[in-house]
């Protein structure tokens, strides 16, 4: 069974998909737009979150260039955190904190349970009799 069936590109449904949901022509334009890091970031922000680079930079300043959860600075661009059902842009997170929320599926009960687990399980389970 072929794991990668041929499909059409969402940008131009009459053309075959090449990469990143683009047809060949649109992918060439996309690749040319990535000439600088800011161009790549601006493109991704616009297409993933309908966010401008200036709006992203304003939020970085509001957050003092720190993750909204752990308050650490990052050598990489912060991730745009958004509600997967609401698409509300909540803030900017480091990769680790973004993964935590993603793995917990933004479920507060799972996150609260994880906190209780960390608070109550401080002894090596091999030592408990």
VENMO-V678886 format. One record per backbone hydrogen bond with DSSP energy under -0.5 kcal/mol. NH is the residue of the N-H (numbers start at 1). CO is the residue of the C=O. E is the energy in kcal/mol with one decimal. If there is no record, write none. Layout:
NH_CO_E, NH_CO_E
This chain:
3_1_-0.5, 5_3_-0.6, 9_12_-0.6, 9_15_-2.5, 11_21_-0.7, 15_12_-2.8, 17_7_-2.7, 18_22_-3.2, 19_22_-1.0, 22_19_-1.9, 27_23_-2.4, 28_24_-1.9, 29_25_-1.9, 30_26_-2.6, 31_27_-2.8, 32_28_-2.1, 33_29_-1.7, 34_30_-0.5, 34_31_-1.0, 35_32_-0.8, 40_36_-2.2, 41_37_-2.7, 42_38_-2.9, 43_39_-2.4, 44_40_-2.7, 45_41_-2.9, 46_42_-2.3, 47_43_-2.5, 48_44_-2.8, 49_45_-2.0, 50_45_-0.6, 50_46_-0.9, 51_45_-1.6, 56_52_-2.1, 57_53_-2.7, 58_54_-2.3, 59_55_-2.0, 60_56_-2.2, 61_57_-2.0, 62_58_-2.4, 63_59_-2.1, 64_61_-1.8, 65_60_-3.4, 66_63_-1.6, 67_72_-2.6, 68_92_-2.3, 71_67_-1.2, 74_65_-0.6, 79_93_-3.7, 81_79_-0.8, 81_91_-3.1, 83_88_-2.1, 87_83_-2.9, 90_81_-2.3, 90_88_-0.7, 91_81_-1.1, 93_79_-2.7, 98_94_-2.3, 99_95_-2.3, 100_96_-2.2, 101_97_-2.0, 102_98_-2.3, 103_99_-3.3, 104_100_-1.9, 105_102_-1.2, 106_101_-2.7, 107_104_-1.9, 108_106_-0.7, 111_107_-2.0, 112_108_-2.8, 113_109_-2.2, 114_110_-2.2, 115_111_-2.0, 116_112_-2.5, 117_113_-2.4, 118_114_-2.3, 119_115_-2.3, 120_116_-2.1, 121_117_-2.0, 122_120_-0.9, 127_124_-2.3, 128_124_-0.6
